[in-house]
Amino acid sequence: MPIKRFIAGAVCQQCSAQDKVRAWEDEAERVMRRECVLCGHEDVIALEAPEASEITTRVNYTDPVFDDDVKPVRILDATGPKDA
């Protein structure tokens, strides 16, 4: 039997009652459950985030063909010649 604890200062998302929300960890499903004892509203929070893969960028891209497309940028002075 999991230990259900009240969350101090928590407000129910449904009835807006303060200090009526209790929480406990459901070991079988690896989630955190919350319940309002006043209105019975329940919600579930995942304890472990799914593995996210790194987004491919030019920094971590390993294909050598991509390197041929990269060209240096030449910055031009827009003020014109410096004749005094």
mmCIF file of the C-alpha atoms, coordinates in Angstrom:
data_MODEL
# 
_entry.id   MODEL 
# 
loop_
_atom_site.group_PDB 
_atom_site.id 
_atom_site.type_symbol 
_atom_site.label_atom_id 
_atom_site.label_alt_id 
_atom_site.label_comp_id 
_atom_site.label_asym_id 
_atom_site.label_entity_id 
_atom_site.label_seq_id 
_atom_site.pdbx_PDB_ins_code 
_atom_site.Cartn_x 
_atom_site.Cartn_y 
_atom_site.Cartn_z 
_atom_site.occupancy 
_atom_site.B_iso_or_equiv 
_atom_site.pdbx_formal_charge 
_atom_site.auth_seq_id 
_atom_site.auth_comp_id 
_atom_site.auth_asym_id 
_atom_site.auth_atom_id 
_atom_site.pdbx_PDB_model_num 
ATOM 1  C CA . MET A 1 1  ? 0.000   0.000  0.000   1.00 0.00 ? 1  MET A CA 1 
ATOM 2  C CA . PRO A 1 2  ? 1.621   3.295  -1.066  1.00 0.00 ? 2  PRO A CA 1 
ATOM 3  C CA . ILE A 1 3  ? 1.939   6.179  1.386   1.00 0.00 ? 3  ILE A CA 1 
ATOM 4  C CA . LYS A 1 4  ? -0.369  9.025  0.316   1.00 0.00 ? 4  LYS A CA 1 
ATOM 5  C CA . ARG A 1 5  ? 0.846   12.470 1.370   1.00 0.00 ? 5  ARG A CA 1 
ATOM 6  C CA . PHE A 1 6  ? -0.875  15.828 1.169   1.00 0.00 ? 6  PHE A CA 1 
ATOM 7  C CA . ILE A 1 7  ? 0.952   18.513 -0.827  1.00 0.00 ? 7  ILE A CA 1 
ATOM 8  C CA . ALA A 1 8  ? 1.140   21.755 1.170   1.00 0.00 ? 8  ALA A CA 1 
ATOM 9  C CA . GLY A 1 9  ? -0.156  24.738 -0.787  1.00 0.00 ? 9  GLY A CA 1 
ATOM 10 C CA . ALA A 1 10 ? -1.260  22.671 -3.790  1.00 0.00 ? 10 ALA A CA 1 
ATOM 11 C CA . VAL A 1 11 ? -4.442  23.814 -5.553  1.00 0.00 ? 11 VAL A CA 1 
ATOM 12 C CA . CYS A 1 12 ? -6.813  21.401 -7.287  1.00 0.00 ? 12 CYS A CA 1 
ATOM 13 C CA . GLN A 1 13 ? -7.007  22.032 -11.029 1.00 0.00 ? 13 GLN A CA 1 
ATOM 14 C CA . GLN A 1 14 ? -10.721 21.289 -11.113 1.00 0.00 ? 14 GLN A CA 1 
ATOM 15 C CA . CYS A 1 15 ? -12.311 22.738 -7.959  1.00 0.00 ? 15 CYS A CA 1 
ATOM 16 C CA . SER A 1 16 ? -9.523  25.209 -6.943  1.00 0.00 ? 16 SER A CA 1 
ATOM 17 C CA . ALA A 1 17 ? -9.477  23.918 -3.367  1.00 0.00 ? 17 ALA A CA 1 
ATOM 18 C CA . GLN A 1 18 ? -6.172  24.510 -1.612  1.00 0.00 ? 18 GLN A CA 1 
ATOM 19 C CA . ASP A 1 19 ? -4.448  21.907 0.593   1.00 0.00 ? 19 ASP A CA 1 
ATOM 20 C CA . LYS A 1 20 ? -6.826  19.114 -0.484  1.00 0.00 ? 20 LYS A CA 1 
ATOM 21 C CA . VAL A 1 21 ? -4.484  17.397 -2.974  1.00 0.00 ? 21 VAL A CA 1 
ATOM 22 C CA . ARG A 1 22 ? -2.604  14.279 -1.999  1.00 0.00 ? 22 ARG A CA 1 
ATOM 23 C CA . ALA A 1 23 ? 0.043   12.418 -3.995  1.00 0.00 ? 23 ALA A CA 1 
ATOM 24 C CA . TRP A 1 24 ? 1.636   8.996  -4.073  1.00 0.00 ? 24 TRP A CA 1 
ATOM 25 C CA . GLU A 1 25 ? 3.995   7.019  -6.270  1.00 0.00 ? 25 GLU A CA 1 
ATOM 26 C CA . ASP A 1 26 ? 2.573   4.071  -8.199  1.00 0.00 ? 26 ASP A CA 1 
ATOM 27 C CA . GLU A 1 27 ? 5.532   1.671  -8.380  1.00 0.00 ? 27 GLU A CA 1 
ATOM 28 C CA . ALA A 1 28 ? 3.806   -0.739 -10.777 1.00 0.00 ? 28 ALA A CA 1 
ATOM 29 C CA . GLU A 1 29 ? 3.288   1.884  -13.493 1.00 0.00 ? 29 GLU A CA 1 
ATOM 30 C CA . ARG A 1 30 ? 6.271   4.146  -12.577 1.00 0.00 ? 30 ARG A CA 1 
ATOM 31 C CA . VAL A 1 31 ? 4.044   7.221  -12.303 1.00 0.00 ? 31 VAL A CA 1 
ATOM 32 C CA . MET A 1 32 ? 3.128   9.805  -9.649  1.00 0.00 ? 32 MET A CA 1 
ATOM 33 C CA . ARG A 1 33 ? -0.594  10.006 -8.963  1.00 0.00 ? 33 ARG A CA 1 
ATOM 34 C CA . ARG A 1 34 ? -2.385  13.042 -7.473  1.00 0.00 ? 34 ARG A CA 1 
ATOM 35 C CA . GLU A 1 35 ? -5.938  13.181 -6.185  1.00 0.00 ? 35 GLU A CA 1 
ATOM 36 C CA . CYS A 1 36 ? -8.159  15.915 -4.727  1.00 0.00 ? 36 CYS A CA 1 
ATOM 37 C CA . VAL A 1 37 ? -9.962  14.547 -1.671  1.00 0.00 ? 37 VAL A CA 1 
ATOM 38 C CA . LEU A 1 38 ? -12.692 17.191 -2.021  1.00 0.00 ? 38 LEU A CA 1 
ATOM 39 C CA . CYS A 1 39 ? -13.886 16.673 -5.619  1.00 0.00 ? 39 CYS A CA 1 
ATOM 40 C CA . GLY A 1 40 ? -12.104 13.416 -6.573  1.00 0.00 ? 40 GLY A CA 1 
ATOM 41 C CA . HIS A 1 41 ? -10.128 14.901 -9.503  1.00 0.00 ? 41 HIS A CA 1 
ATOM 42 C CA . GLU A 1 42 ? -7.125  12.700 -10.387 1.00 0.00 ? 42 GLU A CA 1 
ATOM 43 C CA . ASP A 1 43 ? -4.113  13.155 -12.644 1.00 0.00 ? 43 ASP A CA 1 
ATOM 44 C CA . VAL A 1 44 ? -0.956  11.218 -13.439 1.00 0.00 ? 44 VAL A CA 1 
ATOM 45 C CA . ILE A 1 45 ? 2.634   12.430 -13.862 1.00 0.00 ? 45 ILE A CA 1 
ATOM 46 C CA . ALA A 1 46 ? 5.275   10.295 -15.586 1.00 0.00 ? 46 ALA A CA 1 
ATOM 47 C CA . LEU A 1 47 ? 8.358   9.803  -13.412 1.00 0.00 ? 47 LEU A CA 1 
ATOM 48 C CA . GLU A 1 48 ? 10.762  8.948  -16.216 1.00 0.00 ? 48 GLU A CA 1 
ATOM 49 C CA . ALA A 1 49 ? 10.954  11.000 -19.378 1.00 0.00 ? 49 ALA A CA 1 
ATOM 50 C CA . PRO A 1 50 ? 11.329  8.993  -22.595 1.00 0.00 ? 50 PRO A CA 1 
ATOM 51 C CA . GLU A 1 51 ? 14.776  8.987  -24.159 1.00 0.00 ? 51 GLU A CA 1 
ATOM 52 C CA . ALA A 1 52 ? 15.153  11.928 -26.511 1.00 0.00 ? 52 ALA A CA 1 
ATOM 53 C CA . SER A 1 53 ? 17.502  11.693 -29.451 1.00 0.00 ? 53 SER A CA 1 
ATOM 54 C CA . GLU A 1 54 ? 19.847  14.542 -30.267 1.00 0.00 ? 54 GLU A CA 1 
ATOM 55 C CA . ILE A 1 55 ? 18.711  16.806 -33.100 1.00 0.00 ? 55 ILE A CA 1 
ATOM 56 C CA . THR A 1 56 ? 21.038  16.616 -36.111 1.00 0.00 ? 56 THR A CA 1 
ATOM 57 C CA . THR A 1 57 ? 22.849  19.896 -36.735 1.00 0.00 ? 57 THR A CA 1 
ATOM 58 C CA . ARG A 1 58 ? 25.894  20.876 -38.751 1.00 0.00 ? 58 ARG A CA 1 
ATOM 59 C CA . VAL A 1 59 ? 27.987  20.498 -35.592 1.00 0.00 ? 59 VAL A CA 1 
ATOM 60 C CA . ASN A 1 60 ? 27.132  16.845 -34.923 1.00 0.00 ? 60 ASN A CA 1 
ATOM 61 C CA . TYR A 1 61 ? 26.453  15.798 -38.545 1.00 0.00 ? 61 TYR A CA 1 
ATOM 62 C CA . THR A 1 62 ? 29.009  13.149 -39.562 1.00 0.00 ? 62 THR A CA 1 
ATOM 63 C CA . ASP A 1 63 ? 28.460  12.898 -43.329 1.00 0.00 ? 63 ASP A CA 1 
ATOM 64 C CA . PRO A 1 64 ? 31.614  14.247 -45.110 1.00 0.00 ? 64 PRO A CA 1 
ATOM 65 C CA . VAL A 1 65 ? 29.519  15.322 -48.126 1.00 0.00 ? 65 VAL A CA 1 
ATOM 66 C CA . PHE A 1 66 ? 27.941  18.023 -45.962 1.00 0.00 ? 66 PHE A CA 1 
ATOM 67 C CA . ASP A 1 67 ? 31.376  19.618 -45.384 1.00 0.00 ? 67 ASP A CA 1 
ATOM 68 C CA . ASP A 1 68 ? 31.720  20.380 -49.121 1.00 0.00 ? 68 ASP A CA 1 
ATOM 69 C CA . ASP A 1 69 ? 28.616  22.590 -48.968 1.00 0.00 ? 69 ASP A CA 1 
ATOM 70 C CA . VAL A 1 70 ? 30.026  24.830 -46.226 1.00 0.00 ? 70 VAL A CA 1 
ATOM 71 C CA . LYS A 1 71 ? 31.666  28.010 -47.533 1.00 0.00 ? 71 LYS A CA 1 
ATOM 72 C CA . PRO A 1 72 ? 33.183  30.897 -45.555 1.00 0.00 ? 72 PRO A CA 1 
ATOM 73 C CA . VAL A 1 73 ? 31.272  34.160 -45.338 1.00 0.00 ? 73 VAL A CA 1 
ATOM 74 C CA . ARG A 1 74 ? 32.984  37.351 -46.540 1.00 0.00 ? 74 ARG A CA 1 
ATOM 75 C CA . ILE A 1 75 ? 31.877  40.508 -44.725 1.00 0.00 ? 75 ILE A CA 1 
ATOM 76 C CA . LEU A 1 76 ? 31.905  43.684 -46.792 1.00 0.00 ? 76 LEU A CA 1 
ATOM 77 C CA . ASP A 1 77 ? 32.259  47.201 -45.448 1.00 0.00 ? 77 ASP A CA 1 
ATOM 78 C CA . ALA A 1 78 ? 29.087  49.104 -46.454 1.00 0.00 ? 78 ALA A CA 1 
ATOM 79 C CA . THR A 1 79 ? 30.493  52.555 -45.686 1.00 0.00 ? 79 THR A CA 1 
ATOM 80 C CA . GLY A 1 80 ? 32.536  52.733 -48.868 1.00 0.00 ? 80 GLY A CA 1 
ATOM 81 C CA . PRO A 1 81 ? 36.166  53.780 -49.406 1.00 0.00 ? 81 PRO A CA 1 
ATOM 82 C CA . LYS A 1 82 ? 37.913  55.741 -46.692 1.00 0.00 ? 82 LYS A CA 1 
ATOM 83 C CA . ASP A 1 83 ? 39.064  58.816 -48.627 1.00 0.00 ? 83 ASP A CA 1 
ATOM 84 C CA . ALA A 1 84 ? 39.661  61.869 -46.474 1.00 0.00 ? 84 ALA A CA 1 
# 
